[in-house]
């Protein structure tokens, strides 16, 4: 394995250095989850970041996965959310999720 330090394109920044989880997708997108909350997508030389203002559950991002329909899911120390378009939507009791801390996601 070989690691390289990533430098975002000029004028763009990563919201934190404390990475907690990575999820590489077949299309080349790298999703980054942070220990201080929030996620970023790095694709085609561009960084797009999401946080609680975008509907993502707060807390440490503990897992990221994509399901067979292409939906991205994020679990955090405070909840579970899925990305629909450019907005995260919390998942709760209406889908059978009891809420709270989730450490792993499996599809």
C-alpha positions in Angstrom: 0.0 0.0 0.0 1.2 3.5 -0.7 -0.2 6.7 0.7 0.2 10.2 -0.6 -0.7 13.5 1.1 -3.7 15.1 -0.7 -3.6 18.8 -1.4 -7.0 20.3 -2.5 -7.1 22.4 -5.6 -6.3 26.1 -5.2 -9.2 28.0 -3.6 -10.7 24.8 -2.0 -10.1 23.4 1.4 -10.8 20.3 3.4 -12.9 21.1 6.5 -10.6 19.1 8.8 -7.5 17.0 9.0 -9.0 14.4 11.4 -10.1 11.7 9.0 -12.1 8.9 10.6 -13.2 6.9 7.5 -12.7 6.7 3.7 -15.0 5.2 1.1 -13.6 4.9 -2.5 -16.3 4.4 -5.2 -15.9 2.7 -8.6 -16.4 6.0 -10.4 -13.2 7.4 -8.8 -15.0 9.5 -6.1 -13.3 9.4 -2.7 -15.6 10.1 0.3 -13.9 11.3 3.5 -15.6 11.2 6.9 -14.2 13.3 9.7 -13.7 12.7 13.5 -15.1 16.2 14.1 -18.1 15.6 11.9 -18.9 16.2 8.3 -17.9 14.5 5.0 -16.3 15.5 1.8 -16.4 14.1 -1.7 -13.3 14.4 -3.8 -14.0 13.9 -7.5 -12.6 15.2 -10.8 -10.3 17.7 -9.0 -13.1 19.2 -6.9 -13.9 19.0 -3.2 -17.5 19.2 -2.0 -18.1 19.2 1.7 -21.2 18.5 3.8 -22.1 19.1 7.4 -25.1 19.5 9.7 -26.2 22.6 7.7 -26.7 20.1 4.8 -28.8 17.7 7.0 -25.9 15.3 8.0 -26.2 14.0 11.5 -23.6 15.6 13.8 -20.8 13.7 15.6 -17.9 11.5 14.5 -18.5 9.9 11.1 -18.1 6.2 11.8 -18.9 4.7 8.4 -19.8 5.5 4.8 -21.3 3.1 2.2 -23.2 3.1 -1.0 -26.2 0.8 -1.6 -27.1 -1.0 -4.9 -29.3 1.9 -5.9 -26.4 4.3 -5.7 -27.5 6.1 -2.5 -24.7 7.1 -0.1 -25.2 6.4 3.6 -23.3 7.9 6.5 -23.4 6.7 10.1 -22.2 9.0 12.9 -22.0 8.9 16.7 -25.3 10.7 16.7 -27.4 9.1 13.9 -27.8 7.8 10.4 -28.3 9.8 7.2 -28.6 9.2 3.4 -27.7 11.6 0.7 -30.5 12.5 -1.7 -29.3 14.9 -4.4 -27.2 17.5 -2.6 -29.0 17.1 0.8 -28.6 14.6 3.6 -31.7 13.2 5.2 -31.8 11.7 8.7 -33.1 8.2 9.1 -35.2 7.4 12.1 -38.0 5.2 13.5 -40.0 5.6 10.3 -37.5 3.3 8.6 -37.0 1.0 11.6 -33.8 2.7 12.8 -33.9 3.3 16.6 -31.4 6.3 16.5 -28.2 7.1 18.3 -24.7 5.8 17.8 -24.0 3.5 14.8 -20.5 2.2 14.2 -20.8 0.1 11.0 -22.8 0.0 7.8 -23.2 -3.1 5.6 -25.1 -3.3 2.3 
